């Protein structure tokens, strides 16, 4: 379906395969075999960003930042813990906000755990300036009480003597410059003071502070993407939980942060009744359409691929793309244009393919630079085999 959707290009990463930008006609504007790299590939406040996870297990993963000239301009990783792939924000102040995971040994015997429990997946948010100076450092265990999460401690889903506490999967900057964090593990949305680190409020989870209004499901479950909209509302991609939800959905809440209420004013359920077990995203576009990636959809125990969709506010489908053999982590839509000629093989950027490009390519290959980014490969790898 391609029935006059909003203008813009689609950024999509098929898990373990391709990073792609589709144009208005749904043709590949840019595409590369990502070779297990490229999670959260997106237009990011005037730049491009994606997660790079080296294949060697002893290498630390990091984020790559590029400009509209297809040049890698920066890499960034957290100073503590294992840098995570779920989200990165490039702020208006040209800082980076990303997340990692730490672990601690805690005595959880009083609530049914072990005396020496390895508490893993303790979420950490860090913000860096362009010189990679750490300017904000938030660790969940400093502000949240793990004893409030007793059901995780006693659930038995982790090996004996271990607890997996959190699963952060989206970060957003609120209208007041504070942070909104999505913790899928406990179906909670947390607002954090960006200066002090203190918790401002929590929606959902074991310490929920909000009354949920006009929502037949009484809140979200295992959500994957949370964004504050320009109108002040909260937009959530709500994965749902097998056996409890009829289907995954996108839901919009009007928040009253003084009286602590979240009033559901709009929702859109998957029109085919699919439940997304993981991944997924939702983006409210300038014309009030909603751009949705339905995440990892399973039917009868098997993946049915990816579905990317755009619906107007009246819930009419104006765009739908199905990929039978691929799943997509997130998908976004942005007004974007590379500032260089896009022809594959045009290495010297003169908008002409000739012997000079062959010479440039040979020199590039002989240089044997293992640190090349995917953006550089686009011009060289004409058959998209990443070799």
C-alpha positions as CSV (number, residue, x, y, z in Angstrom):
1,X,0.0,0.0,0.0
2,X,1.4,3.4,-1.0
3,X,-1.5,5.8,-0.9
4,X,-0.2,9.4,-0.5
5,X,1.7,9.0,2.8
6,X,3.7,11.8,4.3
7,X,6.8,13.0,2.6
8,X,10.2,11.8,3.7
9,X,12.6,8.9,3.5
10,X,12.3,5.6,5.5
11,X,15.2,4.4,7.6
12,X,15.1,0.7,8.3
13,X,17.5,-1.9,9.5
14,X,16.7,-5.6,8.9
15,X,18.2,-7.5,11.8
16,X,21.6,-9.0,10.8
17,X,21.3,-8.0,7.2
18,X,20.7,-4.6,5.5
19,X,20.7,-1.0,6.5
20,X,18.4,0.9,4.0
21,X,17.0,4.3,3.2
22,X,13.9,4.1,1.0
23,X,12.8,7.1,-1.0
24,X,9.2,8.3,-1.5
25,X,8.7,5.7,-4.3
26,X,9.9,3.0,-1.9
27,X,13.0,2.5,-4.0
28,X,16.4,2.1,-2.2
29,X,18.0,5.5,-1.9
30,X,20.9,4.0,0.0
31,X,21.5,0.4,1.0
32,X,24.3,-1.7,2.3
33,X,24.8,-5.2,3.7
34,X,25.3,-4.4,7.4
35,X,26.9,-7.7,8.4
36,X,25.4,-7.8,11.9
37,X,25.9,-4.0,12.4
38,X,23.5,-1.1,12.1
39,X,21.0,-1.5,15.0
40,X,19.0,1.7,15.5
41,X,20.1,3.2,12.2
42,X,18.4,6.6,11.9
43,X,18.5,10.3,11.1
44,X,19.5,11.8,14.4
45,X,19.2,15.6,14.8
46,X,21.1,16.5,11.6
47,X,23.4,13.5,11.6
48,X,23.2,9.7,11.1
49,X,23.9,7.2,13.7
50,X,24.0,3.4,14.0
51,X,25.4,0.8,16.5
52,X,28.6,-1.0,15.5
53,X,29.2,-4.4,17.2
54,X,32.6,-5.8,16.1
55,X,32.5,-9.5,15.3
56,X,35.4,-10.2,17.7
57,X,34.0,-11.0,21.1
58,X,36.8,-9.1,22.9
59,X,36.0,-5.8,21.2
60,X,33.7,-3.3,22.9
61,X,30.7,-2.2,20.8
62,X,30.2,1.5,20.1
63,X,28.1,4.0,18.1
64,X,29.1,5.5,14.8
65,X,28.1,9.0,13.9
66,X,28.2,10.3,10.3
67,X,27.3,13.4,8.4
68,X,25.3,14.0,5.2
69,X,28.5,13.7,3.2
70,X,28.7,10.0,4.1
71,X,31.7,10.7,6.4
72,X,32.2,9.1,9.7
73,X,32.7,12.0,12.1
74,X,32.7,10.4,15.6
75,X,32.4,7.2,17.6
76,X,31.1,7.0,21.1
77,X,30.7,4.4,23.9
78,X,29.9,4.4,27.6
79,X,32.7,4.6,30.1
80,X,31.3,1.9,32.4
81,X,29.3,-1.2,31.7
82,X,28.5,-2.8,28.4
83,X,27.4,-0.2,25.8
84,X,23.9,-1.0,24.6
85,X,22.4,-0.8,21.1
86,X,18.8,0.2,21.9
87,X,19.0,3.9,21.5
88,X,21.2,7.0,21.2
89,X,20.2,10.6,21.2
90,X,22.2,13.5,19.7
91,X,20.8,16.5,21.5
92,X,20.3,20.1,20.4
93,X,23.4,20.9,22.4
94,X,25.5,18.4,20.3
95,X,25.9,16.0,23.2
96,X,25.3,12.2,23.1
97,X,23.0,10.3,25.5
98,X,23.3,6.5,25.5
99,X,22.9,3.6,27.8
100,X,24.9,0.7,29.2
101,X,24.5,-2.1,31.7
102,X,26.4,-2.7,34.9
103,X,26.1,-5.4,37.6
104,X,26.5,-5.6,41.3
105,X,26.6,-8.3,44.0
106,X,23.6,-7.9,46.4
107,X,22.2,-9.8,49.3
108,X,18.6,-10.6,48.3
109,X,18.0,-13.5,50.7
110,X,15.4,-11.5,52.6
111,X,13.0,-11.7,49.6
112,X,13.7,-15.2,48.4
113,X,17.0,-14.6,46.5
114,X,20.5,-15.6,47.2
115,X,22.8,-14.0,49.8
116,X,25.3,-13.3,47.1
117,X,23.3,-12.5,44.0
118,X,24.8,-11.1,40.8
119,X,22.3,-8.4,39.9
120,X,22.8,-7.9,36.2
121,X,21.3,-5.5,33.7
122,X,21.5,-2.5,36.0
123,X,20.7,0.3,33.6
124,X,23.1,3.2,33.2
125,X,22.5,6.4,31.3
126,X,25.5,8.6,30.3
127,X,25.8,11.9,28.5
128,X,28.9,13.1,26.7
129,X,29.9,16.3,25.1
130,X,31.6,16.4,21.6
131,X,35.0,16.0,23.3
132,X,33.7,12.8,25.0
133,X,33.7,14.4,28.5
134,X,31.2,12.7,30.7
135,X,28.7,15.3,31.8
136,X,25.8,13.2,33.2
137,X,26.0,9.7,34.8
138,X,22.9,7.9,36.0
139,X,22.8,4.4,37.5
140,X,19.5,2.8,38.3
141,X,20.6,1.2,41.5
142,X,21.4,4.6,43.0
143,X,17.8,5.8,42.5
144,X,15.6,2.7,42.3
145,X,15.2,0.0,45.1
146,X,15.6,-3.5,43.7
147,X,13.4,-4.8,46.6
148,X,10.5,-3.1,44.9
149,X,11.0,-5.6,42.1
150,X,10.6,-8.7,44.2
151,X,8.7,-10.6,41.4
152,X,11.9,-10.4,39.3
153,X,14.0,-11.7,42.1
154,X,11.8,-14.7,42.6
155,X,10.7,-15.4,39.0
156,X,13.5,-17.9,38.4
157,X,14.0,-16.7,34.8
158,X,17.8,-16.2,35.4
159,X,20.3,-18.8,36.5
160,X,20.6,-19.5,40.2
161,X,22.4,-16.6,42.0
162,X,21.6,-14.2,39.2
163,X,18.9,-11.6,38.6
164,X,18.4,-9.7,35.3
165,X,16.9,-6.4,36.6
166,X,16.2,-4.1,33.6
167,X,15.8,-3.8,29.9
168,X,16.0,-0.2,28.7
169,X,14.9,0.2,25.1
170,X,14.3,3.9,24.4
171,X,15.4,7.3,25.7
172,X,13.7,10.7,25.0
173,X,14.3,14.3,26.1
174,X,11.2,15.8,27.6
175,X,9.9,19.3,27.0
176,X,11.5,20.4,30.2
177,X,14.9,19.0,29.3
178,X,14.6,16.0,31.6
179,X,14.8,12.4,30.4
180,X,12.1,9.8,29.7
181,X,13.3,6.2,29.9
182,X,11.5,3.0,28.8
183,X,12.2,-0.1,30.9
184,X,10.5,-3.0,29.1
185,X,11.4,-5.6,31.7
186,X,9.0,-4.1,34.2
187,X,6.6,-2.4,31.8
188,X,7.5,1.0,33.3
189,X,8.2,4.5,32.0
190,X,10.5,6.6,34.1
191,X,11.1,10.3,34.1
192,X,14.5,11.3,35.4
193,X,15.9,14.7,36.4
194,X,18.7,15.4,34.0
195,X,20.7,17.4,36.6
196,X,20.2,15.6,39.9
197,X,19.3,12.1,38.5
198,X,16.3,11.9,40.9
199,X,13.2,10.1,39.8
200,X,10.4,12.6,38.9
201,X,7.7,10.1,38.2
202,X,7.1,6.5,37.1
203,X,4.2,5.1,35.0
204,X,3.6,1.4,35.2
205,X,5.7,-1.3,37.0
206,X,5.7,-2.1,40.7
207,X,6.0,1.5,41.8
208,X,3.5,3.1,39.4
209,X,2.3,6.5,40.5
210,X,-0.3,7.2,37.8
211,X,-4.0,6.4,37.5
212,X,-4.6,5.1,34.0
213,X,-7.9,6.4,32.5
214,X,-10.0,5.3,29.5
215,X,-7.6,2.4,28.6
216,X,-9.3,-1.0,28.5
217,X,-5.9,-2.6,29.1
218,X,-5.0,-0.4,32.0
219,X,-1.6,0.6,30.8
220,X,1.2,-0.8,28.6
221,X,3.0,-4.1,28.8
222,X,6.5,-4.9,27.6
223,X,6.6,-1.6,25.6
224,X,9.5,-0.9,23.3
225,X,9.4,2.8,22.3
226,X,8.2,5.9,24.3
227,X,8.3,9.4,23.0
228,X,6.9,12.8,24.2
229,X,4.9,14.4,21.4
230,X,4.9,18.1,20.6
231,X,1.3,18.4,22.0
232,X,2.6,17.1,25.4
233,X,1.2,13.6,25.1
234,X,3.1,10.4,25.4
235,X,3.2,8.0,22.4
236,X,4.1,4.4,23.1
237,X,4.7,1.3,21.0
238,X,3.0,-1.3,23.3
239,X,4.2,-4.8,22.5
240,X,1.8,-6.4,24.9
241,X,2.1,-9.9,26.5
242,X,1.1,-13.2,25.1
243,X,-2.1,-14.4,26.6
244,X,-3.1,-11.0,28.1
245,X,-3.2,-8.7,25.1
246,X,-5.4,-9.1,22.0
247,X,-2.6,-7.5,19.8
248,X,0.2,-5.1,19.8
249,X,-0.7,-1.5,19.6
250,X,0.4,2.1,19.5
251,X,-1.2,4.2,22.3
252,X,-1.3,7.9,23.1
253,X,-1.8,9.2,26.6
254,X,-2.6,12.7,27.7
255,X,-0.6,13.2,30.9
256,X,-1.5,15.3,34.0
257,X,1.7,15.4,35.9
258,X,0.3,17.3,38.8
259,X,-2.6,15.0,39.5
260,X,-0.7,12.0,38.1
261,X,-3.2,10.7,35.6
262,X,-2.6,9.2,32.1
263,X,-5.7,9.5,29.9
264,X,-5.7,7.3,26.8
265,X,-6.9,9.5,23.9
266,X,-5.9,7.4,20.9
267,X,-4.8,3.8,20.2
268,X,-4.2,1.8,17.1
269,X,-4.1,-2.0,17.4
270,X,-2.3,-4.2,14.8
271,X,-5.1,-4.5,12.2
272,X,-4.2,-8.2,11.6
273,X,-4.3,-9.1,15.3
274,X,-0.5,-9.8,15.5
275,X,1.4,-9.6,18.8
276,X,5.0,-8.4,18.6
277,X,7.1,-10.4,20.9
278,X,10.0,-7.9,20.8
279,X,11.3,-4.8,19.0
280,X,9.0,-2.3,17.3
281,X,8.6,1.5,17.1
282,X,6.1,4.3,16.7
283,X,6.7,7.9,15.4
284,X,4.2,10.7,15.2
285,X,4.8,12.6,11.9
286,X,4.4,16.4,11.3
287,X,1.0,15.8,9.5
288,X,-0.2,13.8,12.5
289,X,0.1,10.4,10.8
290,X,1.8,7.7,12.8
291,X,4.7,5.7,11.4
292,X,4.9,2.2,12.9
293,X,7.2,-0.8,12.7
294,X,5.4,-3.8,14.2
295,X,8.6,-5.5,15.4
296,X,9.2,-9.2,15.7
297,X,5.9,-10.8,14.7
298,X,5.5,-14.5,15.3
299,X,2.6,-16.6,14.0
300,X,2.2,-20.3,14.9
301,X,5.7,-20.3,16.3
302,X,7.4,-18.9,13.2
303,X,8.5,-15.4,12.1
304,X,6.3,-13.9,9.4
305,X,8.8,-11.1,8.7
306,X,8.5,-7.3,9.2
307,X,5.5,-5.0,8.6
308,X,6.1,-1.3,8.4
309,X,3.0,0.9,8.3
310,X,1.8,4.5,8.2
311,X,-1.7,5.4,9.4
312,X,-3.5,8.7,9.6
313,X,-5.2,9.9,12.8
314,X,-8.4,8.4,11.6
315,X,-6.6,5.0,11.4
316,X,-6.6,4.6,7.7
317,X,-3.6,2.8,6.3
318,X,-1.8,5.0,3.8
319,X,1.5,3.0,3.6
320,X,2.2,-0.6,4.3
321,X,5.4,-2.6,3.4
322,X,5.9,-6.3,4.2
323,X,9.2,-8.0,4.3
324,X,8.7,-11.8,4.3
325,X,12.3,-12.9,5.2
326,X,13.4,-10.1,7.5
327,X,12.6,-8.6,10.9
328,X,13.1,-4.9,11.7
329,X,14.3,-3.5,15.0
330,X,13.0,0.1,14.5
331,X,11.9,2.1,11.5
332,X,11.7,5.9,11.2
333,X,10.8,8.5,8.6
334,X,12.7,11.7,8.1
335,X,13.3,14.5,5.6
336,X,16.9,13.7,4.6
337,X,19.2,14.1,1.6
338,X,22.9,13.1,1.3
339,X,24.9,16.1,0.2
340,X,27.0,14.1,-2.3
341,X,26.2,12.2,-5.5
342,X,24.7,8.8,-4.6
343,X,25.8,6.7,-7.6
344,X,27.5,3.5,-6.4
345,X,31.1,3.3,-7.5
346,X,31.5,7.1,-7.8
347,X,34.4,7.1,-5.3
348,X,35.8,10.5,-6.2
349,X,32.3,12.1,-6.1
350,X,32.5,13.7,-9.6
351,X,29.1,12.2,-10.5
352,X,30.8,10.2,-13.3
353,X,31.9,6.5,-13.4
354,X,35.3,6.2,-15.0
355,X,38.8,4.8,-14.6
356,X,39.6,7.3,-11.8
357,X,36.9,5.6,-9.6
358,X,38.6,2.2,-10.3
359,X,41.9,3.6,-9.2
360,X,40.4,5.1,-6.1
361,X,38.7,1.8,-5.3
362,X,41.9,-0.3,-5.7
363,X,43.8,2.1,-3.5
364,X,41.0,1.9,-0.9
365,X,41.1,-1.9,-0.9
366,X,44.9,-2.1,-0.8
367,X,44.9,0.3,2.2
368,X,43.3,-2.6,4.1
369,X,41.8,-0.2,6.7
370,X,39.8,-2.4,9.0
371,X,38.2,0.6,10.7
372,X,36.2,1.6,7.6
373,X,32.6,2.4,8.2
374,X,29.6,1.2,6.3
375,X,29.1,4.6,4.8
376,X,32.5,4.3,3.0
377,X,31.6,0.8,1.8
378,X,28.5,2.0,0.0
379,X,30.6,3.5,-2.8
380,X,32.9,0.5,-3.1
381,X,30.7,-2.5,-2.5
382,X,28.7,-2.4,-5.8
383,X,27.2,-5.9,-5.4
384,X,26.3,-5.4,-1.7
385,X,28.0,-8.5,-0.5
386,X,30.1,-6.6,2.1
387,X,33.3,-8.1,0.7
